[in-house]
Amino acid sequence: MREKRGKKKRDVLPYILIAPVVIYILCVMVFPFCWALYVSFTDKRIGVDGAFVGLRNYIELLRDPIFLMSIVRTFIFTGGSVILKLIFGIAMAVVLNEKLRCRNIFRSILLLPWTLPTVVVVLVWQWMFSDVGGVLNALLQMAGLSKPVLWLAKPGMAMFSVILVNVWKGTPFIALSVLAGLQNISPEYYEAASIDGATVIQKFVRITLPLLRDVIFLAALMTTIWTLNNFEVIWLLTKGGPSNATNVAAVYSYITAFRNNNLSKAISISVLFLPIMIILINKITKKSLEE
Protein backbone atom coordinates (compact mmCIF):
# COMPACT_ATOMS: atom_id res chain seq x y z
CA MET A 1 0.00 0.00 0.00
CA ARG A 2 2.80 2.42 0.90
CA GLU A 3 4.54 1.70 -2.40
CA LYS A 4 1.32 2.46 -4.32
CA ARG A 5 0.83 5.73 -2.43
CA GLY A 6 4.45 6.71 -3.08
CA LYS A 7 4.03 5.91 -6.76
CA LYS A 8 0.83 7.98 -6.96
CA LYS A 9 2.61 10.94 -5.34
CA ARG A 10 5.46 10.64 -7.84
CA ASP A 11 2.96 10.48 -10.70
CA VAL A 12 1.06 13.56 -9.48
CA LEU A 13 4.10 15.67 -8.52
CA PRO A 14 5.12 16.68 -12.10
CA TYR A 15 1.58 17.94 -12.79
CA ILE A 16 1.58 19.95 -9.57
CA LEU A 17 4.92 21.52 -10.47
CA ILE A 18 3.87 22.58 -13.97
CA ALA A 19 0.36 23.68 -12.92
CA PRO A 20 1.37 27.32 -12.13
CA VAL A 21 3.01 27.67 -15.56
CA VAL A 22 -0.02 26.17 -17.32
CA ILE A 23 -2.38 28.48 -15.41
CA TYR A 24 -0.20 31.47 -16.25
CA ILE A 25 -0.17 30.59 -19.97
CA LEU A 26 -3.95 30.08 -19.96
CA CYS A 27 -4.56 33.44 -18.25
CA VAL A 28 -2.01 35.52 -20.16
CA MET A 29 -2.06 33.95 -23.64
CA VAL A 30 -4.86 31.47 -24.33
CA PHE A 31 -7.79 33.33 -22.75
CA PRO A 32 -6.93 36.76 -24.27
CA PHE A 33 -6.47 35.17 -27.70
CA CYS A 34 -9.81 33.33 -27.51
CA TRP A 35 -11.53 36.53 -26.36
CA ALA A 36 -9.91 38.52 -29.20
CA LEU A 37 -10.96 35.84 -31.70
CA TYR A 38 -14.55 36.08 -30.46
CA VAL A 39 -14.57 39.89 -30.60
CA SER A 40 -13.33 39.78 -34.20
CA PHE A 41 -16.67 38.14 -35.13
CA THR A 42 -18.66 41.01 -33.60
CA ASP A 43 -19.15 44.72 -34.29
CA LYS A 44 -17.80 45.77 -30.88
CA ARG A 45 -16.88 49.41 -30.29
CA ILE A 46 -14.91 50.76 -27.34
CA GLY A 47 -17.28 50.96 -24.37
CA VAL A 48 -20.14 49.32 -26.29
CA ASP A 49 -21.04 45.63 -26.44
CA GLY A 50 -21.02 44.24 -29.96
CA ALA A 51 -23.43 41.96 -31.76
CA PHE A 52 -22.29 38.86 -33.61
CA VAL A 53 -21.66 39.64 -37.31
CA GLY A 54 -19.85 36.51 -38.46
CA LEU A 55 -17.12 36.99 -41.06
CA ARG A 56 -18.12 40.55 -41.98
CA ASN A 57 -14.98 42.17 -40.53
CA TYR A 58 -12.70 39.74 -42.36
CA ILE A 59 -14.53 40.16 -45.67
CA GLU A 60 -14.33 43.96 -45.37
CA LEU A 61 -10.62 43.79 -44.62
CA LEU A 62 -9.84 41.51 -47.54
CA ARG A 63 -11.64 44.02 -49.78
CA ASP A 64 -9.93 47.01 -48.14
CA PRO A 65 -7.03 48.29 -50.32
CA ILE A 66 -5.55 50.20 -47.36
CA PHE A 67 -5.28 47.00 -45.32
CA LEU A 68 -3.81 45.02 -48.22
CA MET A 69 -1.22 47.73 -48.84
CA SER A 70 -0.43 47.86 -45.11
CA ILE A 71 0.59 44.18 -45.33
CA VAL A 72 2.85 44.97 -48.30
CA ARG A 73 4.38 47.94 -46.44
CA THR A 74 4.90 45.77 -43.36
CA PHE A 75 7.04 43.36 -45.37
CA ILE A 76 8.92 46.23 -47.05
CA PHE A 77 9.63 47.78 -43.65
CA THR A 78 10.57 44.44 -42.08
CA GLY A 79 12.65 43.18 -45.00
CA GLY A 80 14.58 46.43 -45.39
CA SER A 81 15.18 46.76 -41.65
CA VAL A 82 16.30 43.17 -41.02
CA ILE A 83 18.65 43.01 -44.04
CA LEU A 84 20.36 46.28 -43.11
CA LYS A 85 20.58 45.30 -39.44
CA LEU A 86 22.29 42.05 -40.40
CA ILE A 87 24.77 43.76 -42.73
CA PHE A 88 25.72 46.54 -40.30
CA GLY A 89 25.50 44.33 -37.20
CA ILE A 90 27.85 41.66 -38.56
CA ALA A 91 30.27 44.31 -39.86
CA MET A 92 30.35 46.09 -36.49
CA ALA A 93 30.84 42.81 -34.62
CA VAL A 94 33.79 41.83 -36.81
CA VAL A 95 35.44 45.23 -36.29
CA LEU A 96 34.85 45.23 -32.52
CA ASN A 97 36.25 41.70 -32.25
CA GLU A 98 39.64 42.95 -33.42
CA LYS A 99 42.28 44.10 -30.94
CA LEU A 100 41.61 47.83 -31.10
CA ARG A 101 42.63 50.56 -28.71
CA CYS A 102 39.66 51.58 -26.49
CA ARG A 103 37.75 48.54 -27.73
CA ASN A 104 35.71 48.27 -24.52
CA ILE A 105 34.65 51.92 -24.80
CA PHE A 106 33.42 51.37 -28.36
CA ARG A 107 31.52 48.27 -27.23
CA SER A 108 29.81 50.32 -24.52
CA ILE A 109 28.90 53.05 -27.03
CA LEU A 110 27.48 50.36 -29.31
CA LEU A 111 24.84 49.56 -26.68
CA LEU A 112 23.59 53.15 -26.49
CA PRO A 113 20.98 53.10 -29.33
CA TRP A 114 19.54 49.82 -28.08
CA THR A 115 19.23 50.93 -24.45
CA LEU A 116 17.75 54.38 -25.12
CA PRO A 117 13.94 54.67 -24.83
CA THR A 118 12.20 54.70 -28.21
CA VAL A 119 10.70 58.14 -27.53
CA VAL A 120 14.17 59.62 -26.99
CA VAL A 121 15.49 57.95 -30.16
CA VAL A 122 12.58 59.30 -32.22
CA LEU A 123 12.96 62.84 -30.82
CA VAL A 124 16.67 62.85 -31.72
CA TRP A 125 15.97 61.63 -35.25
CA GLN A 126 13.09 64.07 -35.73
CA TRP A 127 15.55 66.87 -35.02
CA MET A 128 18.08 65.33 -37.40
CA PHE A 129 15.44 64.96 -40.14
CA SER A 130 14.11 68.51 -39.73
CA ASP A 131 14.24 70.67 -42.86
CA VAL A 132 14.93 73.70 -40.64
CA GLY A 133 18.17 73.28 -38.70
CA GLY A 134 18.29 69.50 -39.07
CA VAL A 135 21.75 67.91 -38.98
CA LEU A 136 21.26 65.74 -42.07
CA ASN A 137 19.99 68.59 -44.24
CA ALA A 138 22.74 70.88 -42.97
CA LEU A 139 25.39 68.33 -44.00
CA LEU A 140 23.76 67.78 -47.40
CA GLN A 141 23.56 71.53 -48.06
CA MET A 142 27.22 71.88 -47.10
CA ALA A 143 27.92 69.17 -49.69
CA GLY A 144 26.16 71.26 -52.35
CA LEU A 145 22.47 70.31 -52.16
CA SER A 146 20.34 73.36 -52.94
CA LYS A 147 17.08 72.38 -51.20
CA PRO A 148 16.50 70.53 -47.93
CA VAL A 149 15.29 66.94 -48.17
CA LEU A 150 11.78 66.40 -46.80
CA TRP A 151 12.63 63.17 -45.03
CA LEU A 152 9.25 62.62 -43.36
CA ALA A 153 6.97 64.56 -45.73
CA LYS A 154 7.49 62.61 -48.97
CA PRO A 155 6.08 59.06 -49.24
CA GLY A 156 9.25 57.42 -50.59
CA MET A 157 11.57 59.19 -48.17
CA ALA A 158 9.27 58.56 -45.19
CA MET A 159 9.54 54.76 -45.50
CA PHE A 160 13.32 55.04 -45.94
CA SER A 161 13.50 57.27 -42.86
CA VAL A 162 11.55 54.95 -40.54
CA ILE A 163 13.66 52.01 -41.74
CA LEU A 164 16.81 54.04 -41.03
CA VAL A 165 15.71 54.83 -37.46
CA ASN A 166 14.66 51.23 -36.82
CA VAL A 167 18.02 49.99 -38.13
CA TRP A 168 19.94 52.47 -35.96
CA LYS A 169 18.09 51.32 -32.84
CA GLY A 170 18.10 47.58 -33.58
CA THR A 171 21.57 46.98 -35.05
CA PRO A 172 23.31 46.72 -31.63
CA PHE A 173 21.33 43.56 -30.82
CA ILE A 174 22.65 41.83 -33.95
CA ALA A 175 26.16 43.16 -33.35
CA LEU A 176 26.29 41.97 -29.74
CA SER A 177 24.87 38.54 -30.62
CA VAL A 178 27.41 38.05 -33.41
CA LEU A 179 30.23 39.44 -31.26
CA ALA A 180 29.47 36.87 -28.56
CA GLY A 181 29.60 34.16 -31.22
CA LEU A 182 32.89 35.45 -32.63
CA GLN A 183 34.54 35.25 -29.22
CA ASN A 184 33.70 31.55 -29.04
CA ILE A 185 35.50 30.74 -32.31
CA SER A 186 38.93 29.26 -31.69
CA PRO A 187 41.83 31.33 -33.18
CA GLU A 188 43.38 28.04 -34.34
CA TYR A 189 40.99 27.94 -37.30
CA TYR A 190 42.25 31.29 -38.55
CA GLU A 191 45.89 30.37 -37.88
CA ALA A 192 45.52 27.18 -39.93
CA ALA A 193 43.82 29.14 -42.72
CA SER A 194 46.64 31.71 -42.72
CA ILE A 195 49.21 28.94 -43.13
CA ASP A 196 47.23 27.71 -46.15
CA GLY A 197 47.37 31.22 -47.60
CA ALA A 198 43.70 32.18 -47.14
CA THR A 199 42.79 35.85 -47.51
CA VAL A 200 40.71 37.84 -45.00
CA ILE A 201 37.60 37.47 -47.16
CA GLN A 202 38.14 33.72 -47.56
CA LYS A 203 38.51 33.33 -43.79
CA PHE A 204 35.28 35.26 -43.26
CA VAL A 205 33.31 33.27 -45.86
CA ARG A 206 34.76 29.81 -45.15
CA ILE A 207 35.23 29.98 -41.37
CA THR A 208 33.39 32.86 -39.70
CA LEU A 209 30.00 32.71 -41.42
CA PRO A 210 29.55 28.90 -41.20
CA LEU A 211 30.46 28.86 -37.51
CA LEU A 212 28.13 31.80 -36.80
CA ARG A 213 25.20 30.44 -38.80
CA ASP A 214 23.10 29.42 -35.77
CA VAL A 215 23.81 32.69 -33.94
CA ILE A 216 22.97 34.80 -36.98
CA PHE A 217 19.80 32.79 -37.64
CA LEU A 218 18.52 33.18 -34.07
CA ALA A 219 19.33 36.90 -34.00
CA ALA A 220 17.69 37.40 -37.41
CA LEU A 221 14.59 35.46 -36.33
CA MET A 222 14.15 37.50 -33.15
CA THR A 223 14.73 40.74 -35.05
CA THR A 224 12.19 39.74 -37.71
CA ILE A 225 9.52 39.06 -35.09
CA TRP A 226 10.19 42.36 -33.30
CA THR A 227 10.23 44.35 -36.53
CA LEU A 228 7.01 42.80 -37.84
CA ASN A 229 5.30 43.99 -34.65
CA ASN A 230 7.07 47.34 -34.48
CA PHE A 231 4.69 50.20 -33.79
CA GLU A 232 6.39 52.87 -31.71
CA VAL A 233 9.01 54.12 -34.18
CA ILE A 234 6.58 54.53 -37.08
CA TRP A 235 3.77 56.00 -35.00
CA LEU A 236 5.97 58.55 -33.24
CA LEU A 237 7.75 59.56 -36.47
CA THR A 238 4.99 59.64 -39.09
CA LYS A 239 1.74 58.25 -37.60
CA GLY A 240 1.46 56.15 -40.75
CA GLY A 241 1.76 59.07 -43.16
CA PRO A 242 2.29 60.82 -45.41
CA SER A 243 -0.56 59.50 -47.57
CA ASN A 244 -0.40 56.11 -45.78
CA ALA A 245 3.19 55.65 -47.00
CA THR A 246 4.27 54.14 -43.66
CA ASN A 247 0.90 52.71 -42.65
CA VAL A 248 1.98 49.19 -41.70
CA ALA A 249 -0.36 46.57 -40.21
CA ALA A 250 0.36 47.49 -36.56
CA VAL A 251 -0.28 51.19 -37.20
CA TYR A 252 -3.43 50.50 -39.22
CA SER A 253 -4.76 48.30 -36.42
CA TYR A 254 -4.15 51.09 -33.88
CA ILE A 255 -5.81 53.73 -36.08
CA THR A 256 -8.81 51.46 -36.67
CA ALA A 257 -9.24 50.81 -32.94
CA PHE A 258 -8.64 54.23 -31.40
CA ARG A 259 -9.30 56.75 -34.16
CA ASN A 260 -12.15 54.98 -35.92
CA ASN A 261 -13.45 53.38 -32.70
CA ASN A 262 -13.77 49.98 -34.36
CA LEU A 263 -12.23 47.54 -31.91
CA SER A 264 -13.53 44.37 -33.58
CA LYS A 265 -12.09 45.31 -36.98
CA ALA A 266 -8.75 46.23 -35.39
CA ILE A 267 -8.58 42.84 -33.70
CA SER A 268 -9.48 41.19 -37.01
CA ILE A 269 -6.39 42.84 -38.53
CA SER A 270 -4.21 41.20 -35.88
CA VAL A 271 -5.93 37.83 -36.30
CA LEU A 272 -5.45 37.96 -40.09
CA PHE A 273 -1.83 39.01 -39.71
CA LEU A 274 -1.02 36.22 -37.23
CA PRO A 275 -1.04 33.29 -39.72
CA ILE A 276 1.04 35.36 -42.14
CA MET A 277 3.67 35.79 -39.42
CA ILE A 278 3.55 32.11 -38.46
CA ILE A 279 3.94 30.94 -42.07
CA LEU A 280 6.83 33.36 -42.68
CA ILE A 281 8.69 32.40 -39.50
CA ASN A 282 8.03 28.69 -40.13
CA LYS A 283 9.48 28.92 -43.65
CA ILE A 284 12.57 30.77 -42.41
CA THR A 285 13.09 28.22 -39.62
CA LYS A 286 12.52 25.23 -41.92
CA LYS A 287 14.94 26.56 -44.52
CA SER A 288 17.62 27.14 -41.89
CA LEU A 289 17.22 23.64 -40.43
CA GLU A 290 17.46 22.07 -43.89
CA GLU A 291 20.73 23.88 -44.53
C-alpha positions in Angstrom: 0.0 0.0 0.0 2.8 2.4 0.9 4.5 1.7 -2.4 1.3 2.5 -4.3 0.8 5.7 -2.4 4.4 6.7 -3.1 4.0 5.9 -6.8 0.8 8.0 -7.0 2.6 10.9 -5.3 5.5 10.6 -7.8 3.0 10.5 -10.7 1.1 13.6 -9.5 4.1 15.7 -8.5 5.1 16.7 -12.1 1.6 17.9 -12.8 1.6 20.0 -9.6 4.9 21.5 -10.5 3.9 22.6 -14.0 0.4 23.7 -12.9 1.4 27.3 -12.1 3.0 27.7 -15.6 0.0 26.2 -17.3 -2.4 28.5 -15.4 -0.2 31.5 -16.3 -0.2 30.6 -20.0 -3.9 30.1 -20.0 -4.6 33.4 -18.2 -2.0 35.5 -20.2 -2.1 34.0 -23.6 -4.9 31.5 -24.3 -7.8 33.3 -22.8 -6.9 36.8 -24.3 -6.5 35.2 -27.7 -9.8 33.3 -27.5 -11.5 36.5 -26.4 -9.9 38.5 -29.2 -11.0 35.8 -31.7 -14.5 36.1 -30.5 -14.6 39.9 -30.6 -13.3 39.8 -34.2 -16.7 38.1 -35.1 -18.7 41.0 -33.6 -19.1 44.7 -34.3 -17.8 45.8 -30.9 -16.9 49.4 -30.3 -14.9 50.8 -27.3 -17.3 51.0 -24.4 -20.1 49.3 -26.3 -21.0 45.6 -26.4 -21.0 44.2 -30.0 -23.4 42.0 -31.8 -22.3 38.9 -33.6 -21.7 39.6 -37.3 -19.8 36.5 -38.5 -17.1 37.0 -41.1 -18.1 40.5 -42.0 -15.0 42.2 -40.5 -12.7 39.7 -42.4 -14.5 40.2 -45.7 -14.3 44.0 -45.4 -10.6 43.8 -44.6 -9.8 41.5 -47.5 -11.6 44.0 -49.8 -9.9 47.0 -48.1 -7.0 48.3 -50.3 -5.6 50.2 -47.4 -5.3 47.0 -45.3 -3.8 45.0 -48.2 -1.2 47.7 -48.8 -0.4 47.9 -45.1 0.6 44.2 -45.3 2.9 45.0 -48.3 4.4 47.9 -46.4 4.9 45.8 -43.4 7.0 43.4 -45.4 8.9 46.2 -47.1 9.6 47.8 -43.7 10.6 44.4 -42.1 12.7 43.2 -45.0 14.6 46.4 -45.4 15.2 46.8 -41.7 16.3 43.2 -41.0 18.6 43.0 -44.0 20.4 46.3 -43.1 20.6 45.3 -39.4 22.3 42.0 -40.4 24.8 43.8 -42.7 25.7 46.5 -40.3 25.5 44.3 -37.2 27.9 41.7 -38.6 30.3 44.3 -39.9 30.3 46.1 -36.5 30.8 42.8 -34.6 33.8 41.8 -36.8 35.4 45.2 -36.3 34.9 45.2 -32.5 36.2 41.7 -32.3 39.6 42.9 -33.4 42.3 44.1 -30.9 41.6 47.8 -31.1 42.6 50.6 -28.7 39.7 51.6 -26.5 37.7 48.5 -27.7 35.7 48.3 -24.5 34.7 51.9 -24.8 33.4 51.4 -28.4 31.5 48.3 -27.2 29.8 50.3 -24.5 28.9 53.0 -27.0 27.5 50.4 -29.3 24.8 49.6 -26.7 23.6 53.1 -26.5 21.0 53.1 -29.3 19.5 49.8 -28.1 19.2 50.9 -24.4 17.7 54.4 -25.1 13.9 54.7 -24.8 12.2 54.7 -28.2 10.7 58.1 -27.5 14.2 59.6 -27.0 15.5 57.9 -30.2 12.6 59.3 -32.2 13.0 62.8 -30.8 16.7 62.8 -31.7 16.0 61.6 -35.2 13.1 64.1 -35.7 15.5 66.9 -35.0 18.1 65.3 -37.4 15.4 65.0 -40.1 14.1 68.5 -39.7 14.2 70.7 -42.9 14.9 73.7 -40.6 18.2 73.3 -38.7 18.3 69.5 -39.1 21.7 67.9 -39.0 21.3 65.7 -42.1 20.0 68.6 -44.2 22.7 70.9 -43.0 25.4 68.3 -44.0 23.8 67.8 -47.4 23.6 71.5 -48.1 27.2 71.9 -47.1 27.9 69.2 -49.7 26.2 71.3 -52.4 22.5 70.3 -52.2 20.3 73.4 -52.9 17.1 72.4 -51.2 16.5 70.5 -47.9 15.3 66.9 -48.2 11.8 66.4 -46.8 12.6 63.2 -45.0 9.2 62.6 -43.4 7.0 64.6 -45.7 7.5 62.6 -49.0 6.1 59.1 -49.2 9.3 57.4 -50.6 11.6 59.2 -48.2 9.3 58.6 -45.2 9.5 54.8 -45.5 13.3 55.0 -45.9 13.5 57.3 -42.9 11.6 55.0 -40.5 13.7 52.0 -41.7 16.8 54.0 -41.0 15.7 54.8 -37.5 14.7 51.2 -36.8 18.0 50.0 -38.1 19.9 52.5 -36.0 18.1 51.3 -32.8 18.1 47.6 -33.6 21.6 47.0 -35.0 23.3 46.7 -31.6 21.3 43.6 -30.8 22.6 41.8 -34.0 26.2 43.2 -33.4 26.3 42.0 -29.7 24.9 38.5 -30.6 27.4 38.0 -33.4 30.2 39.4 -31.3 29.5 36.9 -28.6 29.6 34.2 -31.2 32.9 35.5 -32.6 34.5 35.3 -29.2 33.7 31.5 -29.0 35.5 30.7 -32.3 38.9 29.3 -31.7 41.8 31.3 -33.2 43.4 28.0 -34.3 41.0 27.9 -37.3 42.3 31.3 -38.5 45.9 30.4 -37.9 45.5 27.2 -39.9 43.8 29.1 -42.7 46.6 31.7 -42.7 49.2 28.9 -43.1 47.2 27.7 -46.2 47.4 31.2 -47.6 43.7 32.2 -47.1 42.8 35.9 -47.5 40.7 37.8 -45.0 37.6 37.5 -47.2 38.1 33.7 -47.6 38.5 33.3 -43.8 35.3 35.3 -43.3 33.3 33.3 -45.9 34.8 29.8 -45.1 35.2 30.0 -41.4 33.4 32.9 -39.7 30.0 32.7 -41.4 29.5 28.9 -41.2 30.5 28.9 -37.5 28.1 31.8 -36.8 25.2 30.4 -38.8 23.1 29.4 -35.8 23.8 32.7 -33.9 23.0 34.8 -37.0 19.8 32.8 -37.6 18.5 33.2 -34.1 19.3 36.9 -34.0 17.7 37.4 -37.4 14.6 35.5 -36.3 14.2 37.5 -33.1 14.7 40.7 -35.1 12.2 39.7 -37.7 9.5 39.1 -35.1 10.2 42.4 -33.3 10.2 44.4 -36.5 7.0 42.8 -37.8 5.3 44.0 -34.7 7.1 47.3 -34.5 4.7 50.2 -33.8 6.4 52.9 -31.7 9.0 54.1 -34.2 6.6 54.5 -37.1 3.8 56.0 -35.0 6.0 58.5 -33.2 7.7 59.6 -36.5 5.0 59.6 -39.1 1.7 58.3 -37.6 1.5 56.2 -40.7 1.8 59.1 -43.2 2.3 60.8 -45.4 -0.6 59.5 -47.6 -0.4 56.1 -45.8 3.2 55.6 -47.0 4.3 54.1 -43.7 0.9 52.7 -42.7 2.0 49.2 -41.7 -0.4 46.6 -40.2 0.4 47.5 -36.6 -0.3 51.2 -37.2 -3.4 50.5 -39.2 -4.8 48.3 -36.4 -4.1 51.1 -33.9 -5.8 53.7 -36.1 -8.8 51.5 -36.7 -9.2 50.8 -32.9 -8.6 54.2 -31.4 -9.3 56.7 -34.2 -12.1 55.0 -35.9 -13.4 53.4 -32.7 -13.8 50.0 -34.4 -12.2 47.5 -31.9 -13.5 44.4 -33.6 -12.1 45.3 -37.0 -8.8 46.2 -35.4 -8.6 42.8 -33.7 -9.5 41.2 -37.0 -6.4 42.8 -38.5 -4.2 41.2 -35.9 -5.9 37.8 -36.3 -5.4 38.0 -40.1 -1.8 39.0 -39.7 -1.0 36.2 -37.2 -1.0 33.3 -39.7 1.0 35.4 -42.1 3.7 35.8 -39.4 3.5 32.1 -38.5 3.9 30.9 -42.1 6.8 33.4 -42.7 8.7 32.4 -39.5 8.0 28.7 -40.1 9.5 28.9 -43.7 12.6 30.8 -42.4 13.1 28.2 -39.6 12.5 25.2 -41.9 14.9 26.6 -44.5 17.6 27.1 -41.9 17.2 23.6 -40.4 17.5 22.1 -43.9 20.7 23.9 -44.5 
